[in-house]
Amino acid sequence: MYKIAVLGKRADVLGFMALGFGVEAVSGPEEASQRLRRLVKSKEYAVIFVCEDISIALKDEIAGYADSVIPAVLPIPTASADGGYGMRAITESVVRAVGADVL
């Protein structure tokens, strides 16, 4: 059975532990890049959520996974980031999946 992981700064990811998600707390983009590659390589995760501030820094790397079915690497908005990047990324993913903006 596949798992779900969340990658981001400690304050942004700890709450996801209560949902049973794999939590990867990182301090910055370099560490996040290494952890992301490790999560993908493990083939244990169907979905890897990357917190907004980290996903901006890893934009090109995350784009490399856009065409793969598993894992789906998706940016998510966080309370500490207010740029709207995470919400736009979710909207784009939904449009690709269902063909319309339903959010």
SULHU-V335199 format. One record per residue. N is the residue number from 1. RES is the residue in one small letter. NEAR is the number of other ideal C-beta (glycine too) atoms within 10 Angstrom. Layout:
BEGIN
n=N res=RES near=NEAR
n=N res=RES near=NEAR
END
This chain:
BEGIN
n=1 res=m near=4
n=2 res=y near=10
n=3 res=k near=15
n=4 res=i near=16
n=5 res=a near=24
n=6 res=v near=23
n=7 res=l near=26
n=8 res=g near=26
n=9 res=k near=18
n=10 res=r near=10
n=11 res=a near=12
n=12 res=d near=22
n=13 res=v near=23
n=14 res=l near=13
n=15 res=g near=12
n=16 res=f near=19
n=17 res=m near=12
n=18 res=a near=8
n=19 res=l near=9
n=20 res=g near=9
n=21 res=f near=18
n=22 res=g near=17
n=23 res=v near=18
n=24 res=e near=21
n=25 res=a near=17
n=26 res=v near=20
n=27 res=s near=9
n=28 res=g near=11
n=29 res=p near=16
n=30 res=e near=11
n=31 res=e near=14
n=32 res=a near=24
n=33 res=s near=17
n=34 res=q near=11
n=35 res=r near=18
n=36 res=l near=25
n=37 res=r near=11
n=38 res=r near=10
n=39 res=l near=20
n=40 res=v near=19
n=41 res=k near=8
n=42 res=s near=12
n=43 res=k near=10
n=44 res=e near=13
n=45 res=y near=19
n=46 res=a near=14
n=47 res=v near=15
n=48 res=i near=24
n=49 res=f near=23
n=50 res=v near=30
n=51 res=c near=25
n=52 res=e near=23
n=53 res=d near=20
n=54 res=i near=27
n=55 res=s near=27
n=56 res=i near=17
n=57 res=a near=15
n=58 res=l near=19
n=59 res=k near=13
n=60 res=d near=7
n=61 res=e near=17
n=62 res=i near=20
n=63 res=a near=10
n=64 res=g near=11
n=65 res=y near=16
n=66 res=a near=12
n=67 res=d near=6
n=68 res=s near=10
n=69 res=v near=7
n=70 res=i near=12
n=71 res=p near=21
n=72 res=a near=16
n=73 res=v near=23
n=74 res=l near=18
n=75 res=p near=26
n=76 res=i near=20
n=77 res=p near=19
n=78 res=t near=20
n=79 res=a near=10
n=80 res=s near=12
n=81 res=a near=20
n=82 res=d near=10
n=83 res=g near=11
n=84 res=g near=11
n=85 res=y near=17
n=86 res=g near=22
n=87 res=m near=14
n=88 res=r near=13
n=89 res=a near=20
n=90 res=i near=16
n=91 res=t near=14
n=92 res=e near=14
n=93 res=s near=14
n=94 res=v near=14
n=95 res=v near=13
n=96 res=r near=9
n=97 res=a near=10
n=98 res=v near=9
n=99 res=g near=8
n=100 res=a near=8
n=101 res=d near=9
n=102 res=v near=9
n=103 res=l near=8
END
